[in-house]
């Protein structure tokens, strides 16, 4: 692994960039509603919907593109599409362009994450896979933690009432190309610069040939048809769908909830709460790695589910201080759910693991469905009622811990599985 240290560092930079860009939506929702005069939350919910639909659409074609054209062209296109998407919105900041930008970014991110998981295994070596995957998850979490803080910094420094030119060259540059009434758009210029650096890095780098393992290969049509006939496939598909709905439904609307019910400034404390949500999720993944050594994975899933439901109810009905603590803490309590459900699902199948993994990854469309369910209910009733629907998602995930398929051997849930598929999420 020593001779590939530079390539591993580059892959970690790729993961950082992906997470830095894709997990910022929560703090932006209040600004988007205000600046575009959106009449309801459902219109704001279309933004994550456009991203996750693109992600679901591109996941399987991205694997076929890797087989046909190789790793480097897919990596380059994977960064080029988000670069185009961010530039478009940074230059033409309208609501329709934001939807189009989110869709284009989603297409690119699906391509990137499809190629990066097997690439990091090839570069780091099979014997180091658990460590490399853990490091990638750590970088993913750090970026998710930092991006809301960068947002808060830019909002503060570029505020039309307080900005003073001449103190910082980069801030002056951003101020010149960003609408004064929409300082958050400056983030898209930051994204564009970061993506340009990644494009240059991909262009000048040489990548090893990837040999896909069984669970990374796309299956045949017959294997998919055979799996679709199995009830447990749909049950686990729904489990992944519910997890992503929970994660995105919470992270996207928590800042808006805190603003509406507790008067929390979404550009400061609200953004900080989202930052802590992702930071605690990273910490939870690391803690979960050790807990799985000590206890049954299904029992751990049950405990995580009950804890999450308790925290959600506290966040929705508690005081301002309780909500500011409970919302970020949900990131910690759900951190192990995706990996456990995914591993239990694969361990329940005797064959066609690659096809099954592809089906499960398509359930990431829950990132589109969850926010739309929450926002639609919120418009019809209230945001508190809308976010209560997340209890149903969490309840189903918890129930998996009780009915998991008898083929499952919980001892086979390994570190490799814990971190491998978690990185398919944006």
C-alpha positions in Angstrom: 0.0 0.0 0.0 3.0 2.3 0.5 3.7 2.7 -3.2 0.1 3.6 -3.7 -0.1 6.3 -1.0 -0.4 9.1 -3.5 -3.2 7.4 -5.3 -5.0 6.7 -2.0 -4.7 10.3 -1.0 -6.2 11.3 -4.3 -9.1 8.9 -3.8 -9.7 10.4 -0.3 -9.8 13.9 -1.9 -12.4 12.5 -4.3 -14.6 11.3 -1.4 -14.1 14.7 0.4 -15.3 16.6 -2.7 -18.3 14.4 -3.2 -19.5 14.7 0.3 -18.7 18.5 0.6 -21.0 19.2 -2.4 -23.9 16.7 -1.8 -24.6 17.1 1.9 -25.1 20.8 2.0 -28.7 20.9 0.9 -30.3 21.1 4.4 -28.9 24.5 5.4 -29.7 25.9 1.9 -33.5 25.0 2.0 -34.6 28.1 4.0 -32.6 30.3 1.7 -34.0 28.7 -1.4 -37.6 29.1 -0.1 -37.0 32.7 0.7 -35.0 33.8 -2.4 -37.2 32.0 -4.9 -40.5 32.8 -3.1 -41.5 29.2 -3.0 -45.1 28.8 -2.0 -44.7 25.5 -0.3 -42.2 23.0 1.0 -43.0 20.5 -1.7 -41.4 22.8 -4.3 -38.3 22.8 -2.1 -38.6 19.0 -1.9 -38.2 18.8 -5.6 -34.6 19.7 -5.3 -33.4 16.6 -3.5 -35.9 14.6 -5.6 -34.2 15.7 -8.8 -30.8 14.8 -7.4 -31.7 11.3 -6.1 -33.7 10.4 -9.2 -30.7 11.2 -11.3 -28.6 9.1 -8.9 -31.0 6.1 -9.2 -31.1 6.4 -13.0 -27.4 6.5 -13.5 -26.2 3.9 -11.0 -26.5 0.8 -13.2 -25.5 2.5 -16.5 -22.4 3.8 -14.7 -21.2 0.2 -14.2 -21.7 -0.6 -17.8 -19.7 2.5 -18.8 -16.8 1.3 -16.6 -16.9 -2.1 -18.4 -16.8 -0.5 -21.8 -14.6 2.6 -21.4 -12.6 2.0 -18.3 -12.1 3.9 -15.0 -10.5 7.1 -16.0 -13.1 8.3 -18.6 -15.9 7.5 -16.1 -14.1 9.4 -13.3 -13.5 12.4 -15.6 -17.1 12.5 -16.7 -18.3 12.0 -13.2 -16.5 15.2 -12.1 -17.3 17.1 -15.4 -21.1 16.8 -15.0 -21.2 18.3 -11.5 -18.8 21.0 -12.7 -21.2 21.9 -15.5 -24.2 21.8 -13.1 -22.6 24.1 -10.5 -21.4 26.5 -13.1 -24.8 26.7 -14.7 -26.5 27.6 -11.4 -23.8 30.0 -10.3 -24.2 31.9 -13.5 -28.0 31.6 -13.9 -29.5 31.5 -10.4 -33.1 30.6 -11.0 -35.3 27.9 -9.4 -35.6 25.9 -12.7 -31.8 26.1 -13.2 -31.3 24.9 -9.6 -33.5 21.8 -10.3 -31.5 21.1 -13.5 -28.3 21.7 -11.7 -29.2 19.2 -9.0 -30.2 16.6 -11.6 -26.9 17.0 -13.5 -24.9 16.8 -10.3 -26.7 13.7 -9.3 -25.8 12.0 -12.6 -22.2 12.7 -12.0 -22.1 11.7 -8.4 -23.6 8.3 -9.3 -20.8 7.7 -11.8 -18.2 8.7 -9.3 -19.4 6.5 -6.5 -19.8 3.5 -8.8 -16.2 3.6 -9.7 -14.6 4.8 -6.5 -15.5 1.8 -4.3 -13.8 -0.9 -6.4 -11.0 1.6 -7.3 -10.0 2.1 -3.6 -10.1 -1.6 -3.0 -7.8 -2.2 -6.0 -5.4 0.6 -5.0 -5.3 -0.2 -1.3 -5.2 -4.0 -1.7 -7.8 -6.5 -0.5 -5.9 -7.1 2.8 -6.2 -3.3 3.6 -9.8 -2.9 2.5 -11.4 -2.4 5.9 -8.9 0.3 6.9 -9.1 2.1 3.5 -12.9 2.0 3.6 -13.0 3.3 7.1 -10.6 6.1 6.1 -12.9 7.0 3.2 -15.9 7.1 5.4 -14.0 9.4 7.8 -13.2 11.8 4.9 -16.8 11.6 3.8 -18.0 12.6 7.2 -15.4 15.4 7.7 -16.5 17.0 4.5 -20.2 16.7 5.5 -19.3 18.4 8.8 -17.3 21.2 7.2 -19.5 22.2 4.3 -22.3 23.8 6.5 -19.6 25.7 8.4 -18.2 27.0 5.2 -21.7 28.1 4.2 -22.1 29.9 7.5 -18.8 31.7 7.0 -19.6 32.8 3.5 -23.1 34.0 4.5 -21.5 36.1 7.3 -18.7 37.5 5.3 -20.7 38.3 2.2 -23.7 39.7 3.9 -24.7 43.0 2.1 -25.0 44.9 5.4 -21.5 43.9 6.8 -19.3 43.1 3.8 -16.3 45.4 3.4 -14.2 45.2 0.3 -10.4 45.0 0.3 -9.8 42.7 3.2 -9.7 39.3 1.5 -9.0 38.8 -2.2 -11.0 35.6 -2.5 -14.0 37.1 -0.7 -13.8 40.1 -2.9 -13.8 37.9 -6.0 -16.8 35.9 -4.7 -18.6 39.2 -3.9 -18.1 40.4 -7.4 -19.7 37.3 -9.0 -22.4 36.6 -6.5 -25.8 38.3 -6.2 -25.7 40.5 -3.1 -29.2 39.3 -2.0 -28.2 35.6 -2.5 -24.8 35.2 -0.8 -25.3 31.4 -0.5 -24.8 31.2 -4.3 -21.1 31.8 -3.6 -21.0 28.2 -2.5 -21.6 27.0 -6.0 -18.5 28.9 -7.1 -16.5 27.2 -4.4 -17.9 23.9 -5.6 -16.9 24.7 -9.2 -13.4 25.5 -8.2 -13.1 22.3 -6.2 -14.4 20.3 -9.0 -12.0 21.9 -11.5 -9.1 20.9 -9.3 -10.5 17.3 -9.3 -10.8 17.3 -13.1 -7.2 18.4 -13.5 -6.1 15.7 -11.0 -8.0 13.0 -12.9 -6.6 14.2 -16.2 -2.9 14.0 -15.1 -3.2 10.8 -13.1 -2.9 7.1 -14.2 -5.3 4.7 -12.6 -4.9 0.9 -12.2 -7.2 -1.5 -14.0 -10.2 -2.5 -11.8 -11.1 -6.1 -11.4 -14.6 -6.2 -10.0 -15.5 -8.7 -7.3 -18.8 -10.7 -7.4 -20.8 -8.2 -5.3 -19.6 -5.3 -7.5 -20.6 -6.8 -10.9 -23.8 -6.1 -12.7 -25.8 -9.3 -13.0 -27.6 -10.8 -16.0 -31.3 -10.2 -16.8 -32.2 -13.7 -15.6 -30.5 -13.1 -12.2 -32.5 -9.9 -11.7 -35.8 -11.6 -12.7 -35.0 -14.5 -10.3 -34.4 -12.0 -7.5 -37.5 -10.0 -8.2 -39.6 -13.1 -7.4 -38.1 -13.4 -3.9 -40.1 -11.6 -1.2 -37.1 -10.9 1.0 -35.6 -8.9 -1.9 -38.4 -6.4 -1.8 -38.4 -6.3 2.0 -34.8 -5.3 2.1 -35.2 -2.9 -0.8 -37.9 -1.2 1.3 -35.5 -1.2 4.2 -32.8 0.7 2.3 -35.5 3.0 0.9 -36.6 3.8 4.4 -33.1 4.4 5.7 -32.3 7.0 2.9 -35.7 8.6 3.5 -34.9 8.9 7.2 -31.4 10.3 6.6 -32.4 12.9 4.0 -35.8 13.7 5.5 -34.1 14.6 8.8 -31.0 16.4 7.5 -32.8 18.4 4.8 -35.7 19.8 7.0 -34.1 20.0 10.5 -32.9 23.6 9.8 -36.3 24.7 8.5 -38.0 23.1 11.5 -35.7 24.8 14.0 -36.4 28.1 12.2 -40.2 27.7 12.1 -40.7 26.4 15.6 -37.9 27.8 17.7 -36.7 30.9 15.8 -33.3 29.5 15.2 -31.3 31.3 12.6 -30.9 28.8 9.7 -27.6 30.5 8.5 -25.8 30.0 11.9 -27.3 27.6 14.5 -29.4 25.8 12.0 -26.4 25.1 9.7 -24.4 24.2 12.7 -27.0 21.6 13.7 -26.8 20.0 10.3 -23.0 20.0 10.5 -23.1 18.2 13.9 -25.6 15.7 12.4 -23.1 14.6 9.8 -20.2 14.7 12.2 -22.0 12.5 14.7 -22.9 10.1 11.9 -19.2 9.6 11.2 -18.5 9.1 14.9 -21.3 6.6 15.0 -19.9 4.6 12.2 -16.6 4.2 14.1 -18.4 3.3 17.3 -20.5 0.8 15.4 -17.4 -0.9 14.1 -16.6 -2.0 17.6 -20.1 -2.6 18.7 -20.6 -5.2 16.0 -17.7 -7.1 17.6 -19.6 -7.3 20.8 -23.2 -7.9 20.0 -25.6 -9.3 17.4 -26.2 -7.0 14.4 -29.9 -7.5 14.5 -30.1 -6.5 18.1 -27.9 -3.5 17.4 -30.4 -2.5 14.6 -33.3 -2.8 17.1 -31.5 -0.6 19.6 -30.6 2.0 17.0 -34.2 2.1 15.8 -35.7 2.7 19.2 -33.1 5.3 20.1 -33.8 7.1 16.8 -37.5 7.2 17.4 -37.0 8.6 20.9 -34.6 11.3 19.6 -37.0 12.2 16.8 -39.9 12.7 19.1 -37.7 14.7 21.4 -36.6 16.9 18.6 -40.1 17.5 17.3 -41.9 18.1 20.6 -39.1 19.2 22.9 -37.9 22.7 23.8 -35.5 24.7 21.7 -32.5 23.4 23.5 -33.7 19.8 23.3 -34.3 20.1 19.6 -30.8 21.5 19.0 -29.3 18.4 20.7 -31.7 15.7 19.6 -31.7 16.5 15.8 -27.9 16.2 15.5 -27.9 13.1 17.7 -30.1 11.3 15.2 -27.1 11.3 12.9 -25.3 9.1 15.5 -28.2 6.8 16.1 -28.9 6.0 12.4 -25.2 5.7 11.5 -25.1 1.9 11.6 -28.5 1.2 10.0 -27.6 1.3 6.3 -24.6 -0.9 6.6 -26.3 -3.5 8.8 -29.4 -3.7 6.6 -27.3 -4.0 3.5 -25.1 -6.7 5.0 -28.1 -8.6 6.3 -29.7 -8.4 2.9 -26.6 -9.8 1.0 -26.2 -12.5 3.7 -29.8 -13.6 3.1 -29.1 -14.5 -0.6 -27.2 -17.6 -1.6 -26.3 -16.3 -5.1 -26.6 -13.3 -7.4 -25.0 -10.9 -4.9 -23.9 -8.5 -7.6 -27.5 -8.2 -9.0 -28.9 -8.0 -5.4 -26.5 -5.2 -4.6 -27.6 -3.3 -7.7 -31.2 -3.6 -6.7 -30.4 -2.4 -3.2 -28.4 0.6 -4.5 -31.4 1.7 -6.6 -33.3 2.0 -3.3 -31.3 5.1 -2.7 -34.2 6.7 -4.6 -35.6 7.0 -1.0 -33.6 10.2 -1.0 -36.2 11.5 -3.5 -39.2 9.9 -1.9 -38.6 10.7 1.7 -38.3 14.5 1.4 -41.2 14.6 -0.9 -43.4 12.7 1.5 -42.3 15.0 4.4 -42.8 18.2 2.4 -46.2 17.1 0.9 -47.5 16.2 4.4 -46.1 19.4 5.8 -47.9 21.6 3.2 -51.2 19.8 3.9 -50.8 20.0 7.7 -47.6 21.2 9.4 -43.9 20.6 9.2 -44.0 18.8 12.6 -46.6 16.4 11.2 -44.7 15.9 8.0 -41.5 15.0 9.9 -43.5 12.6 12.1 -43.7 10.4 9.0 -40.0 9.6 9.5 -41.2 7.5 12.5 -42.8 5.1 10.0 -39.5 4.8 8.1 -37.5 4.2 11.3 -40.1 1.8 12.6 -39.8 -0.4 9.5 -36.0 -0.4 9.7 -36.3 -1.5 13.4 -38.7 -4.2 12.5 -36.1 -5.7 10.1 -34.1 -6.6 13.2 -36.9 -8.9 14.3 -37.9 -10.6 11.0 -34.6 -10.9 9.2 -34.5 -13.9 6.9 -33.5 -17.2 8.5 -30.6 -17.7 5.9 -28.8 -14.8 7.6 -25.8 -15.6 9.7 -25.1 -12.5 11.7 -21.5 -13.4 12.3 -20.8 -12.7 8.7 -21.4 -8.9 9.1 -17.8 -7.8 8.7 -16.0 -4.4 8.8 -15.6 -4.6 5.0 -19.4 -4.7 4.6 -20.0 -2.1 7.3 -18.1 0.6 5.4 -18.2 -0.7 1.8 -21.8 0.1 0.8 -22.4 3.1 3.1 -20.4 5.2 0.7 -23.0 4.7 -2.0 -24.9 7.5 -0.3 -24.5 11.1 -1.2 
